[in-house]
Amino acid sequence: MIRSNVLALAGGDVLGEHTAQSTLVLSHVDQLPADAQDQLRVVLFGRPFPLRVIATAEQPLHELAQGGRYRADLAAALATITIELPPLAQRREDLPLLAQLFLEEANSRSAGQLSGFSAKALDVLDAYGWPGNVDELAQAVAAAHRAAAGPEIGAEDLPRRIHLAASAAKVPPRVEETIVLDEFLGRIERELISRALSRAKGNKAKAARLLGMTRPRLYRRLVQLGFEKD
């Protein structure tokens, strides 16, 4: 899928002749074969209009480039600003929010509208090891959405392998917690701004350009996020 999307972009079939800035989101760019890497390079360096790219990868692109398995110029272009996220198993506090996000996506594709997860279902999700990371969570939620008959996803609706693994782990009682979306997004924004300022060596004008925002907006966010005093 990613290969066909890149080839279509290079041929002008997706973005067309835009003059305003467009955003291209690509997943698993570390898995691109050599010919698709060449085509993506054409998209990034040959387009006559601004293009913002958000890409995800499981393997560090610079390491792949050093090993001769990835174009060095493409790896550098995709790594202008990087955010390293630990595996899902190491950030379980994000799991309820991500599961709810994938549930909302499943709701948007189906006539069946589910409100959320039972406490026991969340216990099961929390106990599982998630070797397939976020992609596996998305697939598990989609499968549970199809299986659920009630107003929410229960533990019995989850894929059998996940349910069995959680049962073997003897899931402890879950302590209810509140996930505050603004706090979660704020952590991501702080990380992005910190990396941009570091890359720009403290130059706020350059950092603003890297982030795709105006200087006044960056200054406001620096104050609001506690980087600077008003």
N, C-alpha and C positions, 0 to 999 in steps of 0.2 A: 504493500500500500504506500509506504513512504517513498519507495523508488518511483512508482508511477506518478505520485504527486510532484516529485521533484522534476521529473521529465516533462510533465505537463506545464509546470511553471517555466521551465527553460524555453519551452515552445510558445509561451505566451497564451496558453489556453485557460489559465486560472486567474491571474491578476489582470491581464489585459494591459491597455496603455493608460495607466493611472498617472496622475501628476501629484496627488496628495500622498502622504506617507501611508504605506500599507504595512500590515503586520502578518508575518508568516510564522506559524507554530508547527514545529516538527518534533516528533518523538523518536527516541532511539537512533539518533544520528550516528552513533558509534557503529551501528550495524549496516551502514550504507556500503554497497559494493563500490569498487573503484570507478566504474562508469557513472554511477549516480553521484559520486563525489565531484566528478568533473562537471556534471550538469549543474549541481548546486553551486559550484564556484561561478559558473556563468550567471546564475541568478543573482548572487551576491555582488559580483564585481562588474557585471555587464548591463544591469538595468539602468535606464535613463531616469528613474524616479527613486526617491528615498524608500528604503525597505528595512523595517525592523524585524529581526528574527529572534524568536524564543525557541530554544532547542533543548532537548533532554538527552542524556546519555548515561549509561550505567558504567562505562569504562572511561577513564580520563583520556580525552582526545590527544593531549600532548604526549602521553605515554604510547598511544597507538602510532602517532607520527614518528616518535623516536625509533619505534620498531619497524618503520617502513610500511605500516598497514593503513596509514591515513595521510592525506595531503597535509603537509605542514602549514601551507598558507591558509587552507580552509579551517584547520584546527585553530589557528590563531584568530581568524576572523570570527569564529563562533564563540571564542572564549573572551570576548571583550570585557564582559562582566560575568563572573561565575558564582553560583551559589551551590555549595556542597551540602547535600542533605544526607544524613545517615539513613541506613535501611529502616523500613517501617517498624521492624521489631525493636529498634533502639529508640523510637520516638512514639511510644504507645499513647502518649497524651493527645496526639493528633488523630488517632484512629477513629474516635466517634465522629469527629467533624468530617473526615474524609468519607467515612461510611455513609453519613447523611447526604453528603454531596453526590455520591454515586447513586444513592436512592432517589434523589431529586432528578437526576439524569434519567434513571429508569422510569420514573413517573412521567417524564416528558415524552417518552417513547411509547407509552402504554395507556390504555383506557383505565387500568387499575391504578388507583392513587393510594399509596400507603403513607402513613404519617411518620413512621420512624421504626425503632427497634425496641423490643422488650429488654428489660434489664438482664435477663438470662442470655439473650442473644448477644448483647454487648459483652457479657462475661466470656462467652465462647469465642468471640472475635478477639478479645484481649488475650486469651490464653494461647491462641494459635501462633505458630512461629513465623508465618508469612515468608517462606523462602522465595516466593515469586514477587515479593514486594508489593507496591501499590497496584500494579496491573492485576495481580492475583486477587487483591481485595475488590477491585472493580468487577472482576468476573464473578466473584463469590456473591456480591450484592445483587448483581443482575440475575444470577441463577435463583437466589432466594426470593427476589421480587416475583419471578415467574411462578415459584412454588407456593407463595403465601396466599392464604385464603382469607385471612382476617384483616383488620385495619392496620396492622403493623407486622414487621418481620419477627418471627419467634425463632428460638434456637432450633426447633425441628425443621425450619424452612432452609437452614443453611446447608451447603453441600456436606455429604456424609463424611468425607475425609476430615473436614474441619471440625465437625461435631465430635467425631471419634477421638481426634487428637486432643480436643479440649477436655473430654471426659477422662482421658488417660492422665491428663495433667492435674486432675482434681481441682477444678476452678474454685478459688476462694470467693466468698461473697463480695459483690461489687459495691464500692462506695460511690454513691451518686455524685457527679461533679458537673459543674456548669462550664461549657465551652463558650468563651466570649469571642465572637468573630473578629471584632475590632482589635483585640489584643493579639490574636493569631496573625492577622494581616499586618499589624504594626511591627511585629518581630521580623517579618519578611522585608518590610519596607526599610527598617533600620539596617538590616544586613545589606540590602542593595545600596543604600546611600553610603554606608561605611566603606563598602568595596569601591564605589565610584570615587569617593574622596581620596581613598588610598591610592587608587590608580592615577588620579589627577594630581597627586602629591599636595593635596589641600587646596588646589585651585577650584573654587566653587563654580566659576563660569564653565570650566572644562568638565567638571563633574555633572553640572546641569545638562550639558550637551550629551554626555555619555548616557544619562538617564532619560533623555528625550523630553526634558521639561524646561521651562523658562527659569531664569535665575531668581526672579521674585518668588516663584512657586517653591523652588528649592529652599530659599531662605525661610519661607513660612514653615515648611515641613521640618527644617532643622530646629526651629524654635518649638514647634508643636511636639516633636518627638524627643525633646530634651537634649539635643546636641549643643544648643547655644541658649543663652538667656535672652529674653526679649529686650 
